[in-house]
Amino acid sequence: MASKDGNTVFLTEQEAERIRNTVKDRLKKCDELAGHARESRDTKTAISTATGASLMADMANMGPSKGATMPAIGLGQPYPPCVAPLQDLQPMELSDLRMETHHRGYRLTVKRASPVVNLAARSWTMVQDEAGEEIERLELCLHKKRHGKELLESADSVFIIKEPYFTLTDDGEPTIRIDHPSDLVVVPESEAGSTNGTNGEATHATAAEQKARSCKDQGNAALEKQNLALAHAKYSEGLKLARQDIVYKANPDLARDLSRNRAHVNLLLNQLDEAKADAKASLIGKEDDQRSRELDSKAFFRAGMAAYNLGQYHEAKELFEQRLKLTPDIYPKETQAILRRIEAHLREQEAGTHDLKKIRAGLSRARPRVDAASFFSNTAVKESPGRGRGLFATRDIGAGEIVMLEKAFCVVWGFEDDALTAITYDVRDDRIRVSPVGLSRAIVQKLLSNPSQIEKVMDMYGDWQGDSNTKNVFSTADGPVVDTFRVHDIVSRNAFGPGSQYGEKGAQDASTGLWIRAGYTNHSCLANVQKEYVGDLMILRATRAIAAGEEIFHSYDESSDYEARQRALMHTWGFECDCALCVVEKAEDPAVRKKRRELAEEADAFVQSQPWANANRRVIVRAQRLARAIDETYDGEKYKGLPRLATKRIQEWLAHAAPRR
Ligand SMILES: C[S@@+](CC[C@H](N)C(=O)[O-])C[C@H]1O[C@@H](n2cnc3c(N)ncnc32)[C@H](O)[C@@H]1O
C-alpha cells in the first residue's frame, strides 16, 4: 500500500518492487497450478476466517487512517466477459472447479455462507453450492457495487456465476474471481427455483395476474421507502408475468401500469434507456378518456426526461410537445420551460451558442456538472496516418475560436464518494502507475445502466480490444455486457483531468473524466488547440488559425524538457512523438539538452521564489539573463518557426514584471 499526502503519492522503490513481485509470484503459481483440481475447504475454518477478516475490514474502514492508503491492483491479463445467456450454460458444482481456469460454457449457483469482507477495491465472501457440501471463496474485483449497494451483501439471494474463473488471490489463496459485473447474476432466493434464474412461466392466467398485481403493490411499497433497487426488481418481476400473452390479452393495463411505474424508478436510478422504453411501452392512447390522457401525460414526461438526460434533444422535444398537446392543462408552464431549455440545447448543439458565463455561474460543488449540449460540427473523426484515428477541422477556424465543446461522458470529482485512486502494476509493460480506478468504475456503472452507450465507449482506443469473436456483443438475455478490462484500458489512454475547480487538491483527490469525442484528438507538442474546462464541459479553443481539413492536436504533456515529455508520452499513452519540434530536439546533442534542462530548472526555481509584482531592477536583470542563457541553447536556424518551450515560464514572468518598471 502506498501512502499519500497532499500532492504526492509516495511509493518507495522497495514498495514498487514488492508490488511487482507479488503480482509476478501469483502469476507464476497460477501457471504451475493451471488445470489442477480444486481442494476441498473445511467449512468451519472458512467461515471463521471470513468472519474475522470482515470485522478487521470494517474496523479499518471506520478507523482514523480511513482512506490514507491506496489499494494496489495487478493488471495485464485481460479476459472477456461471458456473452452467453444463462439458459445456454451448463450447471456445474464447486467440486468441478479447476485451478486457473475459465469454465467457459458453465454456470455455478451459490449462496453466501459468511459475512462479506469489504475492501476499497474488492469484496469477498465464502459461498456454498446448492447442496451445502462444499464452500469456496468468491471475490468481486473493483466493480462490487450496484447503485451504491454491495452486491455480495444482497440478502436472501443466490448468486449465479457465469463461466466462473477459478484462480489465486495475491496471497496465493484459491478464489472464484469476478472482474466483469455481467458475469454475476443476483437472483432473489424466492425466484431461484428455476435453474436458469428466471421465473417459471405461470400457466394459469388468473394466478399470474394476481402475482403480477402483488409484485406491483410490493414495488410501490418499496418505492415509498426509497428502496429503489427492490422497487425495480418487483416491477420487473411483475412485468415478466403481465407481459405474458395470457395475462396481457385479458388485462393490458396491468403491464402498462408496471411499465409506467418502473419508468419512474429507472429515472431515479439513472437507467435512462429502460426508463424511456418503459414509459413508451406504457402509453394507452385513448385520447377521449381523461384518465388515460393523464397517465399518458406522465409517460410522455418520463420518456422525455430520459431522452433529455441522454442528450437526445430532438426526441425529447417531440415527447414534451406530445405531452403539451395531449394535456395542455397539466403543468403547462413547466412543460413549456423544459421545451425552451431543449430549444436552447439544440441551438448549442448546432451552432455552439453556449452562454459560458451563465453556465459557469450555475456551477458549484453541490452542482458540479453542467446542463449543456455538446457541439461537434466543426470537426470530424478520420484516419490519421501513423496515429490511428484523429479529429479534423471541417471548416476554416480562426485563432481564438471555439473548435469543439463537449459535455463529459463521465467525470468523477475528487471530493465525491466515487473517487478512488489505486496503484496499478501492469504486467504487459512492467509499469507501475497511479490510476483513477474510481473513474473506470463509474463508467462501467453508467454503461450497465445505459447500454445504448456501450458501443461508443468501446469504440475508443485502448490496448485490450476484447476477444475478437465476442468484442461486439454488448448484451445477452440477462442484460448488458461490459468488458471492464477494456474500460480500464480506454481510461488509461483517454482520461483527462478537468483540474481543481471545486477545491479538490492533491494526487488522491484529483478529478478525472472521459470525453468521448475529445478522446479522438491526437497529441502534438505543436498543438493547435488548448483545453479549458467549465465544470465537466471541455472546450477546445484554437490557438492559431486552423484550415479546413487540418488535423486538430492538443498537447497531452506540456513539459518543456524533451526527455521528460517523451517519457510521459510513452509511459501514459504508449507512443513516441515525432512532431517537427521533437524531430529537431531529438537530433540535438544531449549535452545541449542537458544544459537547457538545468537552466530551465533554475528559471522555474526563480519564478517560484520571486514574485513578479514589485520586482526590482536587479531581479529583473537576473531574469533577463536567465532567459537569454536559455535562448542561447537554441540553434536559431534549426528552431526557425518553432517554439522555445524552455523559455516560456521565465518569459511570462518577464512579461508581467517588466512593463511595471
Ligand atoms: C486519446 S487517444 C487519441 C485517438 C486515437 N489515435 C484513436 O485512434 O482513437 C490516444 C492514443 O492515440 C495515439 N496517439 C496520439 N497522439 C499520437 C501521436 N502524436 N503519434 C502517435 N500516436 C499518437 C496513441 O496510441 C495514444 O495512446
The ligand as an SDF file (V2000), in Angstrom:
LIG
                    3D

 27 29  0  0  0  0  0  0  0  0999 V2000
   -6.6590    9.8170  -26.8070 C   0  0  0  0  0  0  0  0  0  0  0  0
   -6.2330    8.6110  -27.9920 S   0  0  0  0  0  0  0  0  0  0  0  0
   -6.2420    9.5130  -29.4880 C   0  0  0  0  0  0  0  0  0  0  0  0
   -7.1030    8.8660  -30.5570 C   0  0  0  0  0  0  0  0  0  0  0  0
   -6.5080    7.6040  -31.1400 C   0  0  0  0  0  0  0  0  0  0  0  0
   -5.4930    7.9430  -32.1270 N   0  0  0  0  0  0  0  0  0  0  0  0
   -7.5530    6.6930  -31.7530 C   0  0  0  0  0  0  0  0  0  0  0  0
   -7.2920    6.0830  -32.7760 O   0  0  0  0  0  0  0  0  0  0  0  0
   -8.6370    6.5800  -31.1630 O   0  0  0  0  0  0  0  0  0  0  0  0
   -4.5480    8.4440  -27.5740 C   0  0  0  0  0  0  0  0  0  0  0  0
   -3.7900    7.4490  -28.3970 C   0  0  0  0  0  0  0  0  0  0  0  0
   -3.6090    7.9050  -29.7340 O   0  0  0  0  0  0  0  0  0  0  0  0
   -2.2900    7.6360  -30.2000 C   0  0  0  0  0  0  0  0  0  0  0  0
   -1.5870    8.9230  -30.4500 N   0  0  0  0  0  0  0  0  0  0  0  0
   -1.9700   10.1500  -30.0320 C   0  0  0  0  0  0  0  0  0  0  0  0
   -1.1270   11.1050  -30.4770 N   0  0  0  0  0  0  0  0  0  0  0  0
   -0.1790   10.4730  -31.1780 C   0  0  0  0  0  0  0  0  0  0  0  0
    0.9950   10.9080  -31.8850 C   0  0  0  0  0  0  0  0  0  0  0  0
    1.3360   12.1880  -31.9320 N   0  0  0  0  0  0  0  0  0  0  0  0
    1.7340    9.9690  -32.5040 N   0  0  0  0  0  0  0  0  0  0  0  0
    1.4140    8.6490  -32.4610 C   0  0  0  0  0  0  0  0  0  0  0  0
    0.3240    8.1780  -31.7890 N   0  0  0  0  0  0  0  0  0  0  0  0
   -0.4690    9.0690  -31.1700 C   0  0  0  0  0  0  0  0  0  0  0  0
   -1.6070    6.8420  -29.0920 C   0  0  0  0  0  0  0  0  0  0  0  0
   -1.8100    5.4840  -29.3490 O   0  0  0  0  0  0  0  0  0  0  0  0
   -2.3870    7.2650  -27.8550 C   0  0  0  0  0  0  0  0  0  0  0  0
   -2.3620    6.3140  -26.8180 O   0  0  0  0  0  0  0  0  0  0  0  0
  1  2  1  0
  2  3  1  0
  2 10  1  0
  3  4  1  0
  4  5  1  0
  5  6  1  0
  5  7  1  0
  7  8  2  0
  7  9  1  0
 10 11  1  0
 11 12  1  0
 11 26  1  0
 12 13  1  0
 13 14  1  0
 13 24  1  0
 14 15  1  0
 14 23  1  0
 15 16  2  0
 16 17  1  0
 17 18  1  0
 17 23  2  0
 18 19  1  0
 18 20  2  0
 20 21  1  0
 21 22  2  0
 22 23  1  0
 24 25  1  0
 24 26  1  0
 26 27  1  0
M  CHG  2   2   1   9  -1
M  END
$$$$
